[in-house]
Amino acid sequence: MAHSSRSHPPIPPSRSSSASPPEAIRLDKWLWAARFYKTRAIAVEEIGKGRVTVNGQAVKASRDVRVGDMLRLRQGQIDREVRVAGISSVRGPAPVAQALYEETPDSIAARERAAEARRLAPEPADTIQQGRPTKQDRRRLAEWDERWSAKLV
C-alpha cells in the first residue's frame, strides 16, 4: 500500500469551552437570554416600538451590546435601567440570567415605589370578576327594577 504524499488540510479549531466568550451580542438575543422578554420576537417588537434604548439612544434589534452598556427598557408598566454585566447567547436558568445585568439603584427604587402604589391603589378594573352583567342579570338587580321600572304603583 502506497502512502500519498499529499498533506491533509488543517483541522479548524472546534468550538470548545476553551474558546473565548464573545465580546458583543445582538441586543434582541441578549434581552431574550437575560430573560427580560419571553421570546426574541417580543424583544424585537419592543425594540421596534422604541421601548428599549442603549446608552440613551434608540436602536435596532441587530445592534451589538457590550459589557458596560446602559440599557433602559420597559416590561409592561415597569421601566428598568440596567448595566450589561455579562454576555450570553443562550437562555439559561433565572439565576444565571440575573448575573448578566446589574439594575441601577434608582431603577430599583422606582420599581418598588410603583409596586407600592399599585398595592395601595389597585386598578378598579382588576376587581371585576365576570365582566359586564347580561341583560338577564340586569333585570335581576333590585336597584335596577326600582329605578327604571315602568310599572304602575
ChimeraX commands (.cxc) that place a marker at each C-alpha (Angstrom):
marker #1 position 0.00,0.00,0.00 radius 0.5
marker #1 position 1.46,3.26,-1.08 radius 0.5
marker #1 position 1.20,6.29,1.11 radius 0.5
marker #1 position 0.14,9.53,-0.50 radius 0.5
marker #1 position 2.48,12.46,-0.16 radius 0.5
marker #1 position -0.47,14.80,-0.04 radius 0.5
marker #1 position -0.94,16.57,3.25 radius 0.5
marker #1 position -4.34,16.87,4.83 radius 0.5
marker #1 position -5.91,20.30,5.22 radius 0.5
marker #1 position -5.62,21.81,8.67 radius 0.5
marker #1 position -8.45,20.96,11.03 radius 0.5
marker #1 position -10.38,24.06,12.04 radius 0.5
marker #1 position -10.44,24.80,15.74 radius 0.5
marker #1 position -13.51,23.36,17.41 radius 0.5
marker #1 position -15.93,25.40,19.45 radius 0.5
marker #1 position -14.84,24.12,22.79 radius 0.5
marker #1 position -15.09,25.64,26.25 radius 0.5
marker #1 position -11.56,26.98,25.87 radius 0.5
marker #1 position -12.75,29.42,23.20 radius 0.5
marker #1 position -13.06,32.98,24.46 radius 0.5
marker #1 position -16.60,34.23,25.07 radius 0.5
marker #1 position -17.99,36.75,22.59 radius 0.5
marker #1 position -17.36,40.42,23.33 radius 0.5
marker #1 position -20.69,41.56,21.87 radius 0.5
marker #1 position -24.08,40.10,21.01 radius 0.5
marker #1 position -27.25,41.26,19.25 radius 0.5
marker #1 position -29.50,43.29,21.54 radius 0.5
marker #1 position -32.59,41.16,20.93 radius 0.5
marker #1 position -30.69,37.97,21.67 radius 0.5
marker #1 position -29.20,39.41,24.88 radius 0.5
marker #1 position -32.62,40.63,26.12 radius 0.5
marker #1 position -34.01,37.14,25.50 radius 0.5
marker #1 position -31.04,35.41,27.18 radius 0.5
marker #1 position -31.28,37.77,30.19 radius 0.5
marker #1 position -34.98,36.82,30.46 radius 0.5
marker #1 position -36.41,40.32,30.03 radius 0.5
marker #1 position -38.70,39.02,27.28 radius 0.5
marker #1 position -40.12,35.54,26.73 radius 0.5
marker #1 position -39.17,35.33,23.04 radius 0.5
marker #1 position -36.77,37.07,20.70 radius 0.5
marker #1 position -39.74,38.12,18.56 radius 0.5
marker #1 position -41.22,40.02,21.52 radius 0.5
marker #1 position -37.83,41.61,22.19 radius 0.5
marker #1 position -37.60,42.74,18.54 radius 0.5
marker #1 position -41.14,44.15,18.74 radius 0.5
marker #1 position -40.37,46.13,21.93 radius 0.5
marker #1 position -37.14,47.47,20.43 radius 0.5
marker #1 position -39.03,48.49,17.29 radius 0.5
marker #1 position -41.58,50.39,19.38 radius 0.5
marker #1 position -38.77,52.42,20.95 radius 0.5
marker #1 position -39.19,50.90,24.42 radius 0.5
marker #1 position -35.53,49.87,24.61 radius 0.5
marker #1 position -32.59,52.29,24.42 radius 0.5
marker #1 position -28.87,51.65,24.66 radius 0.5
marker #1 position -26.72,54.39,26.19 radius 0.5
marker #1 position -29.61,56.83,25.74 radius 0.5
marker #1 position -30.09,56.16,22.02 radius 0.5
marker #1 position -32.94,54.45,20.18 radius 0.5
marker #1 position -31.50,51.38,18.47 radius 0.5
marker #1 position -32.38,48.48,16.20 radius 0.5
marker #1 position -32.58,44.85,17.31 radius 0.5
marker #1 position -29.39,43.99,15.44 radius 0.5
marker #1 position -27.25,46.43,17.45 radius 0.5
marker #1 position -24.44,44.79,19.37 radius 0.5
marker #1 position -24.35,45.26,23.13 radius 0.5
marker #1 position -21.17,45.01,25.14 radius 0.5
marker #1 position -20.35,44.74,28.82 radius 0.5
marker #1 position -20.79,48.17,30.41 radius 0.5
marker #1 position -23.60,49.39,28.13 radius 0.5
marker #1 position -26.57,51.03,29.88 radius 0.5
marker #1 position -29.99,49.82,28.78 radius 0.5
marker #1 position -33.32,51.43,29.54 radius 0.5
marker #1 position -36.30,49.20,28.85 radius 0.5
marker #1 position -39.96,48.76,29.63 radius 0.5
marker #1 position -41.57,45.49,30.71 radius 0.5
marker #1 position -45.32,46.03,30.74 radius 0.5
marker #1 position -45.79,49.01,33.07 radius 0.5
marker #1 position -42.34,48.69,34.65 radius 0.5
marker #1 position -39.41,50.85,33.49 radius 0.5
marker #1 position -35.96,49.45,34.21 radius 0.5
marker #1 position -32.43,50.76,33.81 radius 0.5
marker #1 position -29.70,48.12,33.77 radius 0.5
marker #1 position -25.98,47.88,33.04 radius 0.5
marker #1 position -24.82,44.92,30.97 radius 0.5
marker #1 position -22.55,42.83,33.23 radius 0.5
marker #1 position -22.15,39.75,31.05 radius 0.5
marker #1 position -22.74,38.35,27.59 radius 0.5
marker #1 position -24.56,35.13,26.83 radius 0.5
marker #1 position -26.24,33.82,23.70 radius 0.5
marker #1 position -28.09,31.01,25.49 radius 0.5
marker #1 position -31.14,31.32,27.70 radius 0.5
marker #1 position -30.26,29.67,30.98 radius 0.5
marker #1 position -31.93,29.47,34.36 radius 0.5
marker #1 position -33.08,32.67,36.06 radius 0.5
marker #1 position -30.11,32.98,38.47 radius 0.5
marker #1 position -27.69,32.77,35.54 radius 0.5
marker #1 position -29.74,35.29,33.57 radius 0.5
marker #1 position -29.78,37.73,36.50 radius 0.5
marker #1 position -25.98,37.64,36.58 radius 0.5
marker #1 position -25.93,39.14,33.06 radius 0.5
marker #1 position -27.04,42.58,34.30 radius 0.5
marker #1 position -27.00,44.95,37.25 radius 0.5
marker #1 position -30.04,47.13,37.85 radius 0.5
marker #1 position -29.30,50.70,38.94 radius 0.5
marker #1 position -30.33,51.75,42.48 radius 0.5
marker #1 position -32.61,54.48,41.05 radius 0.5
marker #1 position -34.37,51.89,38.89 radius 0.5
marker #1 position -34.86,49.53,41.83 radius 0.5
marker #1 position -36.27,52.36,43.98 radius 0.5
marker #1 position -38.67,53.49,41.22 radius 0.5
marker #1 position -39.84,49.91,40.66 radius 0.5
marker #1 position -40.50,49.46,44.40 radius 0.5
marker #1 position -42.40,52.79,44.57 radius 0.5
marker #1 position -44.56,51.74,41.61 radius 0.5
marker #1 position -45.28,48.35,43.22 radius 0.5
marker #1 position -46.30,50.05,46.48 radius 0.5
marker #1 position -48.57,52.46,44.60 radius 0.5
marker #1 position -50.23,49.55,42.79 radius 0.5
marker #1 position -50.70,47.76,46.11 radius 0.5
marker #1 position -52.26,50.77,47.84 radius 0.5
marker #1 position -54.46,51.89,44.93 radius 0.5
marker #1 position -55.27,48.88,42.75 radius 0.5
marker #1 position -56.73,49.31,39.30 radius 0.5
marker #1 position -60.55,49.38,39.63 radius 0.5
marker #1 position -61.00,47.14,36.59 radius 0.5
marker #1 position -58.97,44.42,38.33 radius 0.5
marker #1 position -61.79,43.89,40.85 radius 0.5
marker #1 position -64.32,42.90,38.17 radius 0.5
marker #1 position -64.75,39.14,38.36 radius 0.5
marker #1 position -67.02,38.23,35.46 radius 0.5
marker #1 position -67.23,41.25,33.17 radius 0.5
marker #1 position -70.40,43.10,32.22 radius 0.5
marker #1 position -73.71,41.82,33.50 radius 0.5
marker #1 position -76.04,40.25,30.95 radius 0.5
marker #1 position -79.49,41.60,30.21 radius 0.5
marker #1 position -80.93,38.90,32.44 radius 0.5
marker #1 position -78.51,39.84,35.26 radius 0.5
marker #1 position -79.55,43.49,34.98 radius 0.5
marker #1 position -83.22,42.55,35.26 radius 0.5
marker #1 position -82.47,40.63,38.46 radius 0.5
marker #1 position -80.83,43.60,40.17 radius 0.5
marker #1 position -83.17,45.08,42.75 radius 0.5
marker #1 position -81.98,48.65,42.25 radius 0.5
marker #1 position -82.45,48.36,38.50 radius 0.5
marker #1 position -86.12,47.38,38.83 radius 0.5
marker #1 position -86.85,50.10,41.37 radius 0.5
marker #1 position -85.14,52.91,39.48 radius 0.5
marker #1 position -86.13,52.09,35.93 radius 0.5
marker #1 position -89.39,50.25,36.23 radius 0.5
marker #1 position -92.31,51.47,34.16 radius 0.5
marker #1 position -94.74,49.65,36.40 radius 0.5
marker #1 position -97.72,51.45,37.79 radius 0.5
marker #1 position -97.75,51.57,41.54 radius 0.5
marker link #1:1,2 radius 0.2
marker link #1:2,3 radius 0.2
marker link #1:3,4 radius 0.2
marker link #1:4,5 radius 0.2
marker link #1:5,6 radius 0.2
marker link #1:6,7 radius 0.2
marker link #1:7,8 radius 0.2
marker link #1:8,9 radius 0.2
marker link #1:9,10 radius 0.2
marker link #1:10,11 radius 0.2
marker link #1:11,12 radius 0.2
marker link #1:12,13 radius 0.2
marker link #1:13,14 radius 0.2
marker link #1:14,15 radius 0.2
marker link #1:15,16 radius 0.2
marker link #1:16,17 radius 0.2
marker link #1:17,18 radius 0.2
marker link #1:18,19 radius 0.2
marker link #1:19,20 radius 0.2
marker link #1:20,21 radius 0.2
marker link #1:21,22 radius 0.2
marker link #1:22,23 radius 0.2
marker link #1:23,24 radius 0.2
marker link #1:24,25 radius 0.2
marker link #1:25,26 radius 0.2
marker link #1:26,27 radius 0.2
marker link #1:27,28 radius 0.2
marker link #1:28,29 radius 0.2
marker link #1:29,30 radius 0.2
marker link #1:30,31 radius 0.2
marker link #1:31,32 radius 0.2
marker link #1:32,33 radius 0.2
marker link #1:33,34 radius 0.2
marker link #1:34,35 radius 0.2
marker link #1:35,36 radius 0.2
marker link #1:36,37 radius 0.2
marker link #1:37,38 radius 0.2
marker link #1:38,39 radius 0.2
marker link #1:39,40 radius 0.2
marker link #1:40,41 radius 0.2
marker link #1:41,42 radius 0.2
marker link #1:42,43 radius 0.2
marker link #1:43,44 radius 0.2
marker link #1:44,45 radius 0.2
marker link #1:45,46 radius 0.2
marker link #1:46,47 radius 0.2
marker link #1:47,48 radius 0.2
marker link #1:48,49 radius 0.2
marker link #1:49,50 radius 0.2
marker link #1:50,51 radius 0.2
marker link #1:51,52 radius 0.2
marker link #1:52,53 radius 0.2
marker link #1:53,54 radius 0.2
marker link #1:54,55 radius 0.2
marker link #1:55,56 radius 0.2
marker link #1:56,57 radius 0.2
marker link #1:57,58 radius 0.2
marker link #1:58,59 radius 0.2
marker link #1:59,60 radius 0.2
marker link #1:60,61 radius 0.2
marker link #1:61,62 radius 0.2
marker link #1:62,63 radius 0.2
marker link #1:63,64 radius 0.2
marker link #1:64,65 radius 0.2
marker link #1:65,66 radius 0.2
marker link #1:66,67 radius 0.2
marker link #1:67,68 radius 0.2
marker link #1:68,69 radius 0.2
marker link #1:69,70 radius 0.2
marker link #1:70,71 radius 0.2
marker link #1:71,72 radius 0.2
marker link #1:72,73 radius 0.2
marker link #1:73,74 radius 0.2
marker link #1:74,75 radius 0.2
marker link #1:75,76 radius 0.2
marker link #1:76,77 radius 0.2
marker link #1:77,78 radius 0.2
marker link #1:78,79 radius 0.2
marker link #1:79,80 radius 0.2
marker link #1:80,81 radius 0.2
marker link #1:81,82 radius 0.2
marker link #1:82,83 radius 0.2
marker link #1:83,84 radius 0.2
marker link #1:84,85 radius 0.2
marker link #1:85,86 radius 0.2
marker link #1:86,87 radius 0.2
marker link #1:87,88 radius 0.2
marker link #1:88,89 radius 0.2
marker link #1:89,90 radius 0.2
marker link #1:90,91 radius 0.2
marker link #1:91,92 radius 0.2
marker link #1:92,93 radius 0.2
marker link #1:93,94 radius 0.2
marker link #1:94,95 radius 0.2
marker link #1:95,96 radius 0.2
marker link #1:96,97 radius 0.2
marker link #1:97,98 radius 0.2
marker link #1:98,99 radius 0.2
marker link #1:99,100 radius 0.2
marker link #1:100,101 radius 0.2
marker link #1:101,102 radius 0.2
marker link #1:102,103 radius 0.2
marker link #1:103,104 radius 0.2
marker link #1:104,105 radius 0.2
marker link #1:105,106 radius 0.2
marker link #1:106,107 radius 0.2
marker link #1:107,108 radius 0.2
marker link #1:108,109 radius 0.2
marker link #1:109,110 radius 0.2
marker link #1:110,111 radius 0.2
marker link #1:111,112 radius 0.2
marker link #1:112,113 radius 0.2
marker link #1:113,114 radius 0.2
marker link #1:114,115 radius 0.2
marker link #1:115,116 radius 0.2
marker link #1:116,117 radius 0.2
marker link #1:117,118 radius 0.2
marker link #1:118,119 radius 0.2
marker link #1:119,120 radius 0.2
marker link #1:120,121 radius 0.2
marker link #1:121,122 radius 0.2
marker link #1:122,123 radius 0.2
marker link #1:123,124 radius 0.2
marker link #1:124,125 radius 0.2
marker link #1:125,126 radius 0.2
marker link #1:126,127 radius 0.2
marker link #1:127,128 radius 0.2
marker link #1:128,129 radius 0.2
marker link #1:129,130 radius 0.2
marker link #1:130,131 radius 0.2
marker link #1:131,132 radius 0.2
marker link #1:132,133 radius 0.2
marker link #1:133,134 radius 0.2
marker link #1:134,135 radius 0.2
marker link #1:135,136 radius 0.2
marker link #1:136,137 radius 0.2
marker link #1:137,138 radius 0.2
marker link #1:138,139 radius 0.2
marker link #1:139,140 radius 0.2
marker link #1:140,141 radius 0.2
marker link #1:141,142 radius 0.2
marker link #1:142,143 radius 0.2
marker link #1:143,144 radius 0.2
marker link #1:144,145 radius 0.2
marker link #1:145,146 radius 0.2
marker link #1:146,147 radius 0.2
marker link #1:147,148 radius 0.2
marker link #1:148,149 radius 0.2
marker link #1:149,150 radius 0.2
marker link #1:150,151 radius 0.2
marker link #1:151,152 radius 0.2
marker link #1:152,153 radius 0.2
view
